[in-house]
Amino acid sequence: MRVWPELREVEEESLVASTTALAGILGLHYANMPRKQLARVARYAVELICSNVDRCYPLPPAEQKWRMEQLKASVTVYLTSLA
């Protein structure tokens, strides 16, 4: 969506909604983390996931699968490191 300026508002609303949802889920696992930090962690994870998914669309299925596996591993390591 980033290539279409007319969709920037829609994209930002989607990112905010996704970040809020993820922060809520992460709050269950990181109850001692301050809300502001939790929001930053969630936004970083959402941005990372969305940008990787966007870049996968033009790739062949095998490359998409590999990249998604790498993305899952990266996000898992990142979130685990916060504990």
C-alpha positions as CSV (number, residue, x, y, z in Angstrom):
1,M,0.0,0.0,0.0
2,R,2.9,2.3,0.5
3,V,3.3,3.0,-3.2
4,W,-0.2,4.5,-3.4
5,P,-0.3,7.8,-1.6
6,E,-4.1,7.8,-1.5
7,L,-4.0,4.7,0.7
8,R,-1.6,6.1,3.3
9,E,-4.4,6.9,5.7
10,V,-5.9,3.4,5.4
11,E,-2.6,1.8,5.9
12,E,-1.8,3.9,9.0
13,E,-5.2,3.1,10.5
14,S,-4.5,-0.6,9.8
15,L,-1.1,-0.4,11.5
16,V,-2.5,1.4,14.5
17,A,-5.3,-1.2,14.9
18,S,-2.8,-4.1,14.5
19,T,-0.4,-2.5,16.9
20,T,-3.1,-2.0,19.5
21,A,-4.2,-5.6,19.2
22,L,-0.7,-7.0,19.4
23,A,0.1,-4.8,22.4
24,G,-2.9,-6.2,24.1
25,I,-1.8,-9.8,23.5
26,L,1.8,-9.0,24.5
27,G,0.6,-7.3,27.6
28,L,-0.6,-10.7,28.8
29,H,2.9,-12.1,28.5
30,Y,4.9,-9.1,29.5
31,A,2.7,-7.7,32.4
32,N,5.6,-5.8,34.0
33,M,6.6,-4.0,30.8
34,P,5.5,-0.3,30.8
35,R,2.7,0.5,28.3
36,K,4.8,2.9,26.3
37,Q,7.5,0.3,25.8
38,L,4.9,-2.4,25.0
39,A,3.4,-0.1,22.3
40,R,6.9,0.4,20.8
41,V,7.6,-3.3,20.8
42,A,4.2,-4.0,19.2
43,R,4.7,-1.3,16.5
44,Y,8.1,-2.6,15.6
45,A,6.9,-6.1,15.3
46,V,3.9,-5.0,13.2
47,E,6.0,-2.9,10.9
48,L,8.5,-5.7,10.5
49,I,5.8,-8.3,9.6
50,C,3.9,-6.0,7.2
51,S,7.0,-4.9,5.3
52,N,8.2,-8.5,4.9
53,V,4.7,-9.6,3.7
54,D,4.5,-6.8,1.2
55,R,7.9,-7.8,-0.2
56,C,6.8,-11.4,-0.7
57,Y,4.0,-10.8,-3.1
58,P,6.1,-10.8,-6.3
59,L,8.2,-13.8,-5.3
60,P,7.8,-17.4,-6.3
61,P,5.9,-19.6,-3.7
62,A,9.1,-21.4,-2.5
63,E,10.8,-18.1,-1.8
64,Q,7.7,-16.7,-0.1
65,K,7.6,-19.8,2.2
66,W,11.3,-19.5,3.1
67,R,11.0,-15.8,3.8
68,M,7.9,-16.3,6.0
69,E,9.8,-19.0,8.0
70,Q,12.7,-16.6,8.5
71,L,10.3,-13.9,9.5
72,K,8.6,-16.1,12.1
73,A,12.0,-17.1,13.5
74,S,13.1,-13.4,13.7
75,V,10.0,-12.2,15.4
76,T,10.1,-15.1,17.9
77,V,13.7,-14.4,18.8
78,Y,13.0,-10.7,19.1
79,L,10.0,-11.2,21.4
80,T,11.7,-13.9,23.4
81,S,14.7,-11.6,24.0
82,L,12.3,-9.2,25.9
83,A,11.5,-11.7,28.6
